[in-house]
Amino acid sequence: MFDLDGVLVDSEPVWEEVRRAFVAEHGGTWQPDTQSRLMGMSTGEWAEYLHSLGVSMPPDEIARGVVDQMAARYRDGVPLMPGAVETVRRLSGAVTLGLASSSPRRLIDVVLDAAELNECFAATVSTEEVDRGKPAPDGYLEAARRIGADPRKCVAVEDSSNGLRSAHAAGMRVIAVPHPRYPPAPDALALAWRVLPGLDELTSDLLLV
């Protein structure tokens, strides 16, 4: 089970830039812990949170405006993580792959289309499609359900604190590939079964242990 943002796509800097500017442009105040709190939230959750920062728009309009800007940025080029495409294609020939992402479905589809990875995943889930975003386990549990797998026999690949907590709460073994700019909290990283420096280290032999 792959996460998307921060694992396959180096999108967290883009999300931060877009949402930070959106908050400032619409009367809100970005807080020191805002970015870390946003990582893993579903679309509805982060839109509500930005509204609570003083953005003078209803949450559904906030979500639509931010996602429109993200889609526009992706049209200029999707910032894939090093080794992302090669790793997914290599592993898809050996194990069944799923994806559980906090990104809205619209952006998941843009990324997978651009990277030509759609055929590699047996199921993809956006937290828009479940009740709760990360750190709740809902997205990972739904992805496991869609591929017909026992969550306890799945391995999740994550980078963020909320993502690590989500996959662990789902009962999965968790491999952490920390993002250098947004490292997970020590207590979240401690939940990881393995910690890898990059996707190139992720092999089918490791997943099948």
C-alpha positions as CSV (number, residue, x, y, z in Angstrom):
1,M,0.0,0.0,0.0
2,F,1.5,3.3,-1.1
3,D,0.8,6.8,0.1
4,L,1.0,9.4,-2.6
5,D,2.1,12.8,-1.3
6,G,5.6,12.7,0.0
7,V,6.2,9.1,-1.1
8,L,5.5,9.0,-4.9
9,V,5.1,12.7,-5.5
10,D,7.2,15.5,-3.9
11,S,4.0,17.5,-3.5
12,E,4.2,18.6,0.1
13,P,6.2,21.7,-0.7
14,V,3.6,22.5,-3.4
15,W,0.7,22.0,-1.1
16,E,2.3,24.2,1.5
17,E,3.0,27.0,-1.0
18,V,-0.5,26.9,-2.5
19,R,-2.4,26.7,0.8
20,R,-0.1,29.2,2.6
21,A,-0.7,31.7,-0.1
22,F,-4.4,30.9,-0.2
23,V,-4.8,31.5,3.5
24,A,-2.9,34.8,3.3
25,E,-4.9,36.0,0.3
26,H,-8.2,35.3,2.0
27,G,-7.7,36.9,5.4
28,G,-6.4,33.9,7.4
29,T,-3.3,33.5,9.5
30,W,-0.9,30.6,9.0
31,Q,0.3,29.1,12.2
32,P,3.7,27.6,13.0
33,D,2.3,24.1,13.2
34,T,-0.2,24.4,10.3
35,Q,1.7,22.4,7.7
36,S,2.4,19.4,10.0
37,R,-1.3,19.4,11.1
38,L,-2.5,19.5,7.5
39,M,-0.5,16.5,6.4
40,G,-2.8,13.5,6.1
41,M,-6.1,15.4,6.5
42,S,-8.8,14.6,4.0
43,T,-10.0,17.4,1.7
44,G,-13.0,18.2,3.9
45,E,-10.9,18.2,7.1
46,W,-8.2,20.6,5.8
47,A,-10.7,22.9,4.2
48,E,-12.5,23.2,7.6
49,Y,-9.1,23.8,9.3
50,L,-8.1,26.6,6.9
51,H,-11.5,28.1,7.5
52,S,-10.8,28.1,11.2
53,L,-7.6,30.0,10.5
54,G,-9.7,32.9,9.4
55,V,-10.2,32.3,5.7
56,S,-13.3,34.2,4.8
57,M,-14.9,31.5,2.6
58,P,-17.1,28.4,3.2
59,P,-15.0,25.2,3.4
60,D,-16.3,23.8,0.1
61,E,-15.2,26.9,-1.7
62,I,-11.8,26.8,0.0
63,A,-11.3,23.2,-1.1
64,R,-12.4,23.9,-4.7
65,G,-10.0,26.9,-4.9
66,V,-7.0,25.1,-3.5
67,V,-7.5,22.0,-5.6
68,D,-7.9,24.1,-8.7
69,Q,-4.6,25.7,-8.0
70,M,-2.9,22.4,-7.3
71,A,-4.3,20.9,-10.6
72,A,-2.9,23.9,-12.4
73,R,0.5,23.4,-10.9
74,Y,0.5,19.7,-11.8
75,R,-0.4,20.6,-15.4
76,D,3.0,22.4,-15.5
77,G,4.6,19.1,-14.4
78,V,4.1,16.5,-11.6
79,P,7.1,16.6,-9.2
80,L,7.7,12.8,-8.9
81,M,10.0,11.6,-6.1
82,P,13.3,10.0,-7.2
83,G,12.7,6.4,-8.2
84,A,8.9,6.5,-7.8
85,V,7.9,5.3,-11.3
86,E,10.6,2.7,-11.4
87,T,9.8,1.3,-8.0
88,V,6.1,1.1,-8.6
89,R,6.5,-0.6,-11.9
90,R,9.1,-3.0,-10.5
91,L,7.0,-4.0,-7.5
92,S,3.7,-4.3,-9.5
93,G,5.2,-7.4,-11.2
94,A,5.8,-9.1,-7.9
95,V,3.1,-8.0,-5.5
96,T,-0.5,-6.6,-5.5
97,L,-0.3,-2.8,-5.1
98,G,-2.9,-0.4,-3.6
99,L,-2.8,3.3,-2.9
100,A,-4.3,5.2,0.0
101,S,-3.9,9.0,-0.3
102,S,-5.2,12.1,1.4
103,S,-5.2,13.8,-2.0
104,P,-8.6,14.4,-3.7
105,R,-9.5,11.9,-6.4
106,R,-9.0,14.6,-9.0
107,L,-5.3,15.0,-8.1
108,I,-4.7,11.3,-7.7
109,D,-5.9,10.7,-11.2
110,V,-3.8,13.5,-12.6
111,V,-0.7,12.1,-11.0
112,L,-1.2,8.5,-12.0
113,D,-2.2,9.5,-15.6
114,A,0.9,11.7,-15.9
115,A,3.2,9.0,-14.6
116,E,1.5,6.2,-16.5
117,L,1.0,4.2,-13.4
118,N,-2.7,3.5,-13.4
119,E,-2.3,-0.1,-14.5
120,C,0.1,-0.8,-11.6
121,F,-2.5,-0.4,-8.8
122,A,-5.3,-2.9,-8.1
123,A,-7.1,-0.2,-6.1
124,T,-6.7,3.5,-5.2
125,V,-8.5,5.3,-2.4
126,S,-8.8,9.0,-1.6
127,T,-9.7,9.9,1.9
128,E,-12.5,11.9,0.3
129,E,-14.1,8.5,-0.2
130,V,-14.0,7.4,3.5
131,D,-15.3,8.9,6.7
132,R,-12.0,10.1,8.2
133,G,-8.6,11.1,7.0
134,K,-5.3,10.2,8.4
135,P,-4.2,9.5,11.2
136,A,-7.5,7.4,11.3
137,P,-7.0,4.1,9.5
138,D,-10.1,4.4,7.2
139,G,-8.2,5.0,3.9
140,Y,-5.9,2.0,4.4
141,L,-8.7,-0.3,5.5
142,E,-10.7,0.6,2.5
143,A,-7.8,0.1,0.1
144,A,-7.2,-3.4,1.7
145,R,-10.9,-4.2,1.3
146,R,-10.9,-3.2,-2.3
147,I,-8.1,-5.6,-3.2
148,G,-9.5,-8.3,-0.9
149,A,-6.5,-8.4,1.4
150,D,-6.2,-8.8,5.2
151,P,-4.8,-5.5,6.5
152,R,-2.6,-7.4,8.8
153,K,-0.9,-9.0,5.8
154,C,-0.3,-5.7,4.1
155,V,2.7,-3.4,4.1
156,A,2.3,0.3,3.9
157,V,4.8,2.8,2.6
158,E,4.6,6.2,4.3
159,D,6.5,9.4,5.0
160,S,4.4,11.6,7.4
161,S,3.5,11.3,11.0
162,N,-0.2,11.1,10.3
163,G,0.4,8.6,7.6
164,L,2.5,6.3,9.7
165,R,-0.1,6.5,12.5
166,S,-2.9,5.7,10.0
167,A,-1.3,2.6,8.5
168,H,-0.2,1.3,11.9
169,A,-3.7,1.8,13.2
170,A,-5.0,-0.3,10.3
171,G,-2.8,-3.1,11.5
172,M,-0.3,-3.0,8.7
173,R,3.4,-3.2,8.8
174,V,4.7,0.2,8.0
175,I,7.8,1.1,6.0
176,A,8.8,4.7,6.5
177,V,10.6,6.7,3.8
178,P,10.9,10.0,5.6
179,H,10.8,13.2,3.5
180,P,13.9,15.3,4.3
181,R,12.0,18.6,4.5
182,Y,9.0,17.2,6.5
183,P,10.4,14.5,8.8
184,P,7.9,12.6,10.9
185,A,7.7,13.0,14.6
186,P,9.9,10.6,16.6
187,D,6.9,8.8,18.2
188,A,5.3,8.3,14.8
189,L,8.6,7.1,13.2
190,A,8.9,4.6,16.1
191,L,5.8,2.8,14.7
192,A,7.6,1.9,11.5
193,W,8.7,-1.7,10.9
194,R,11.5,-0.5,8.6
195,V,13.0,2.9,7.8
196,L,14.5,3.4,4.4
197,P,16.5,6.3,3.0
198,G,14.7,6.2,-0.4
199,L,12.4,4.2,-2.7
200,D,15.3,2.5,-4.4
201,E,15.8,0.4,-1.2
202,L,12.2,-0.9,-1.4
203,T,12.4,-4.4,-2.9
204,S,9.9,-7.2,-3.3
205,D,12.1,-9.4,-1.1
206,L,11.6,-6.9,1.8
207,L,7.8,-6.8,1.3
208,L,7.5,-10.6,1.2
209,V,9.4,-11.2,4.5
